[in-house]
Amino acid sequence: MNSGLVYQDATKLADLIRTKEVSPVEVMQAHLERIDAANPHLNAIVTVAEDAMKAAKAAETAVMAGVGLGPLHGVPFTAKDSFDTAGVLTQLGSPIFKGRIPDSDATSVARMKHAGAILLAKTNLPEFSYWIESDNLLSGRTLNPWNRDRTPGGSSGGESAAVAAGMSPIGLATDVTISVRGPAALTGVVGFKPTHGRIPMTGIWPRVPRRLWHAGPIARSVRDVALAYSLLAGPDGADGFSVAPPQFDTGVGPTLGRPLRVGWLVEPGFGLVDSDVAATVQAAAEALKNAGLTVDPVRIPVLEEINALETVWKLQAMETKPAFKAATRGHEDLIYKHVQAVFDTPDTSIEDFVLAEQKVEQMRDGFAQYFQRYDALLCPVTPVPAHGHDATEFVIDGQTVSALHVMDATAPLSATGLPGLTLRFGTSRDGLPIGVQLVAPWLAESTILHLGALLELMSPVRNQHPSLAAMGMAA
């Protein structure tokens, strides 16, 4: 196994392939060997694409022939098992869909392939992508490569664990309240949720509630998620929410005309936050300030007035139940506990549903007011580092909170559709990764990609990877 290749980022691998320093076959072989060695200990990969090596050989032929190459030519990628992949199992983390093989690719998968990337494998998730851990009756539980007694999060925990463990350089994930950003933070990689609708959801299930689902990349560098975003974004003619091409960007763009203004916030607004997480956010704020940016502690009143997670759940429950019941009808004995919890949630009254809709509008207005003063917000991703499996509650500063509290800093962005970028900037007292979250106004992806690249350069934990021992592998 070539460990030098499995921990290169996708951009570097594409450069090495383009300049013929390595072949697509070498790169693919290194990742297949890594999967063979690491996945039995982590259970992040659920299906390896049978034609991955065949595609790598074809990519090598193209390189040697000197034909035009795409920006990710010959680079392997993975996709959460909620993305349709033509000819490759897509089972949605459910025994109800065991053996399902789509006829066509999701738009995101097709766009990665068009850029020259090669589908390597599919990654684990909770049933129907609906939980804060990646665990289901079909393919079991995914473990965190930094500590297998901890979760890599959900619902894209298989994807984040695969990237963190060197089994994949870059992958496709989805996010309804936390599912790109949280898993990335809990495993020490980079996750990017663009503005709602930027990346089409065509060919991804579930698509309800449509107003909340986002697609986005997970990788090991900010430049990788920026490249993936440039390839994935834009209307596809099928998803009515996807209307703005990536060239339309309201952020800072490629050239900065003035120092950026960044507000940073831990509490209040996101509930209780672990002291290690709070210290990491403050350290990131100080780093940006030392880089010459205007950085201030802030408060956003609407976050203190409205519980975003509670509001989102009142909407989700009512919009999700009909689709889930239709999918599971006749197979009730195969439903896992997390989807069952959706069914067991009391119906939201029409009055409360309308009130929840209005609260989302108030949150959007509150963020709009904030972004009149600042270009970005720096805040936590999760209130705690990676927690134990099946946790039902956390103790933070001596107070006990529900494990659902893990979504308190990510749910507001899903509810309002704001873009969010997460990357590692610290380490807990237990040696676990701690991420920070950057937020920008709608359609201002360039702002947080710029800030993320800046933080990445200054990160005290850049290019750190989990040890073989932590992953259960022999040295």
N, C-alpha and C positions, 0 to 999 in steps of 0.2 A: 504494500500500500504506500503510495506517495503522499505523505502527510503535508508536504509542501504544496501540493496541488489542492488537496481537499480544504485547506484553509485560506486559499487565495479567494479574493472576491470575484464576482462574475465579470466585472470590467477588466480586471487583470487577466483572467483566463481568456477572454476574448482577444486581448492584445497579444498574449502568448501564442494563441492559435493563428491569429492573422499574420504574425511575423515568423511563423513556422518554428518557433522555439519548442513548442509541444504540439502534439496532434490531438484532434478531437477524440481519437480512440484512446490515447493515454489518459486524457482527462476523464472520459467515461469509465474506463477501467478502474481508475483510482477511486471514483465515487461508488462504483458497484462493490468494490472490495471493502470500502468503508462501511457500506450498508451491511454487508455480510458480517463484518466484525462488530459493529456497534448496535445494529437494530435489535438483535436478540435481547440486549440488555435494556433497551429504551422503548421499543415498540412505537416508534414514530412513523415508520413506513408501513403501509398496509398492502400496497401492490407495486411491484416493479414492472415498468413497461417492457413487454417482451421484445420489442423491436428497438430498444434504446441503443444497443451496440450496432445494430444494422444501420441505424440513422447516423451514428457517429462515424462509421466507415464511409458512408455517403458524403458526410460533411468533410472528411479528410480528402476524399477524391476532389471535391470542389476547391479546397484550398490548394492542392497541388496543380489543379488545372488553371489556377489564376483567375477564376471567375469572380464577379462581384460578390462580396460577402456582407451579410447583415451585421448589425452592431453586436449581436450576441451569437454569432455563427459558431456552432460547435459546442456551446456552453450548455451543460445539463440544467434543467430546472424541474422543480416539483410543484405539485398543485394539491391543495386541500381536496379531500374526497367528496366535496360538494360541487366541484367544477366538472362539467361533462367533458370527457376525453374520448374521442372517437376510437373505438376498438379496444379501449382499456377500461377495466372495471371502475365503476363509479357507484358506490354502494351507500353513500350518505350516512355511514356509521350505524346502519340498521339492518338486522336480519330480514326485515321485510323486503329490502331491496338487494338481498344477497344474489350475486350473479348478474346484476344489471350491467349491461354494456351499451353505452350510447352510440348512436350512429354518427354524431357530429360533435365538434369541439365547441366549448364555450367560447365566446368572443375573446376573452382574455387569453385562453390557451392558444387559439388560432393566431392571435397577434404576437405572442411569444415565438411561436413556430415561424411566423413570417419574418421575424427578426433573426432567424437562424438558430434559435435555441432548440434544444432537444428535450422532449419530455422524458424524464428519468423515472419518476415514481409518483404515487399518490400518498397523501399523508393523513394521519388519524385525526379524529374529531369526535365530539359528542354526537349522539343521535340527532340528526337534523340540524346540527350546528347550534344547539340550544343549551349550553351550560358553560360554567366558568372553569371546567376541567375537560380534558379530552379522554372520555371513557364511554364505552358502549358495550352492548351484548354481543356484537359481531366480532370486533377486533380487539376488545379489551382496553386497558389503560396505558396511556403514554406517561413516561417518567421524565423528570427533569435531568438533563445531562450534568448539571452542576451538583445535584444531590438527588438520588433516585427516590428518596423518601419524600420529596417535594413534587408539586405539580408544575408542569410547564404552562399551565393555564388553559383557557378555552375561549372560543371554540377552535382556534387555530393552533392548539398546543402541539399537534403532530408536526405542523409546518415549522414552528419556531424551534422545536427540539431537533428536528432534522438539520436545520441550518446551523444551529449552535454546535451540534456534534460533528459537523463536517461531512454529513451525508448528502448535503445539497448546498450549492452556493447561493441560490435564490429561489423563491417560491411565491406562489399565488395564494392569497388568503382572503377571508371575508370578515366583516365586522358589523355587528348590529348594536352592541353597547360597549364592547371591550375587545373583541375577538382578534383584531390584528395587533393593537397596541399593547394590551395586557400580556399576552403570551411572549411578544418580543421583549418586553421589559423583564419578565420573569426568567428569561433564558439568556439575557445579555446581548441581544442582537438588535437590529433596526427594523422598525415597523412603520408603515406610512399609510394613513387613511386620508386620501384626498377629499376635497369637497364632494358632498353627496351628488351623484350623477356623473362625476368626471369619468369614471370607468364603468362601462356598461355591465349590467348584471345578467345579461343574456346567457343562458346555458348554465346557470347556477341555481341550486335549490336549497332552501326555500327562497322565494322572492317576496314573501309577506313577512312583516309589513314593508311594503316597497319604500315608504318614506324614510326608513331607518337603515336598510341594508346598504353596505358599502363593500367594494372590492379594493384590495390594495396589496402591494408587495411586501415581503419580508426578506431581508438579506443581511449581510454582515458589514455593509458600509452605506453611508448616506449617498455616495455617488451611484451605488447600485440601485437603490430605490428611486433615485432621480431618473436614471436611465430607464428603468422599467416603467415608471410613470409616463415618460415621454412616448413610450411605445404602446402603452395600454389605454391611455386617455383618448376621449373623443367619441362622438356619436357613432352608432353602428346601424342606425336605421330600424332597430328592433326594440330597444329600450327607450321608452318615451321620457324617462327621467334624464337620459344622457343627451345633453343638448349643447354643451360648451366645449369647443376644441381646446387643447392645452395651450395653444398660442394666445388665447385670451386669458391673460393673467393680470390680476389687479395688484399684485405684490411689487416687490422691489425690482424684479427683473434681473438681468445679468449685470447691470452696472448700478452701483449705489450712488445716489446723489447727495446723501446726507447720512449722519449717524442714525442708526435705527433706535427706536424707542421700545423698550421691552419692560413689561410689568411682570413681577413674579409673585406667586401666591401659593401658600400651603394651607393655612387656616386663617379665618373661617371660610367656608364655602365648599370645602370638600370633606367635611367631617373630620374625625380623628385621623391623624397621620403618624406613623411610627417615627421615632426620633432619627433613625438612620436615614429614612427616606427624606424627611424634612431637611436634614443636614446636606444631603446630596443636592436637593433643589437649590438651596442657598449657595452651595459651592459653585453650581453651574451659573447662578446669577452673578456671583462675584467674578467668575471667569469672563463672562460677557462684558461686565463693567470694566475689567482690566484691559479688555480688547478695544476699549474706546466707545462702547455703546452707552446710551442713556438707559440705565436700569434702575427701576424703582419698585419697592414693595407696594402692592396694590390690594384693594378689595373690590369685588364685583357684587354689588348688592343683590342682584337677581339670583345669584347662586346661594345666598344665605336665605332668601325668601322662598325659594322653590326647591323641592327635592326632585332633582331631575330623574333619578332612577325610578322613584315611585311613580312619577308622571309617565315615563316611558312604558313602564310595565302595564299600567292601566290601558294604554293603547295597544301594546303588543299582544296582551292576552286575548283581547277580543278579535284582533285581526288574524292571529296565528291559529287559534283553535279550529276554525272551519277547514283550513288547508290540512292541518295535522290529522284531524278526524277523518277526512276523506282519504288520506294516504294510509291510515292505519286500520280502516274499516275491515273487519273480518280477520284481523291479525292482532287483536287486543292482547293476546298472550305473549306477544313478542315486543311489546312496548317497554322501553327502559324507564327507570324512575324519573329521569329528568324531563322527558316528554310527558310522563304521567303527571308530573307536578304542574305542567302547563294546563292540563285538563282539569286538575283539581283546584286551580285558581278560581275563586268566585268571579262570576261575570261582572263586568263594569256596567253600572247603570248608564243610561243615555245621558243623564245630567252630568255624571262624573266624567264620562267620555268627552263631552263637549268642554267641560272645565279643563281636562287634561290638554286638549287641543289648544285652548286659550293660554294655558301656562307655557306651552312650547312657544307660542307666539311672543309671550312676554320674555322668555329667555332669549329669543332671537333679538328682540329690541334691546335687552340689557347688554348683550354682547356687542351689538352695533354701536351702542353708546360708548362702550369701553374702547372699541377700535377707532373711535374718533380721536382718542388721546394717545393710543399706543399701536405700534405695528404688530406686536405679537405678545403672547402670554406664555410664561414659563411656569410649569406646575408639575405636581406628581403625575405618575401614570397609575400606579396602584398604591394604596395606603400602607402596604406591607410588602416585604420581599416574598419570594416564592413560599407558599404555605404548604402544610401537609395535605395529603390526599383525603378527600371526603370531609374536609373541614366544614363545620357548620357555623363556627364563630371564631373571632379573633379577640385577643386581649391587647389593647393599645393604651399605654399610659395608665394601666390599672383598670381600664373600663372595657367591658365586653360588648362587642358589636357583632351583628350578623355577618357571615361570610359574604353575603351579597354586597356588603359595603365595599368590596374590592372594586366595584364598578362606579363608585361615586365620582371619580375624577375623569372618567371616560364617557359616561352616559350623557353628560351635557353636550358633548360634541356630536354624538350620534343623533340626539334629539334635534339639534339645530342644524346639522349637516356641515359643521365647520371642519376644515382640514386639521389633522393632527399628526405629528411626527414624534416617534419615541426612539431614544437611543440610550445606551448605558453611560452613566457618568460616575457611578460609585459602587461600593461593595458593603454589604451588611457585616455586622459583627460575626455572623456565621459563615462568611465567605461567599454569600450569594450576590448575584448582580442586582443593582438598583438602577432603574431607568428614570429619565426625566421626559416630560411631554412639552412639546412646542405647539402652540396654536396660533393660527393666523386668520384674518378675515376670509370670508367666502371667496373662492377663486384666486387666492393669493398664495398658491403653493410655493412660488419662488422665494417668498420671505422665509418660511420655515426651513426650506431646503438649504438656503444660504446660512441661516443661523445654525442649523444642524451640522453642516459641514464645518462651521467655525468651532462649535463645541467639540466636535469629533477630533479636530486638530489639538485641542487643549485638554482632552480627556485624560485623566490619570489612569484609566483602565483600558485604554485603546489596545486592540489586538490581543486581548486576553481570551483564552479558550478553556473549557473545562478539561480537567486532567483525565487520562485514561482510567485511572483508579476510580474517580468519581463516577465515570460512566460504566464501571463494572468490567472494564477491559484489562487484559494483562499488558504490562508495560513492554 
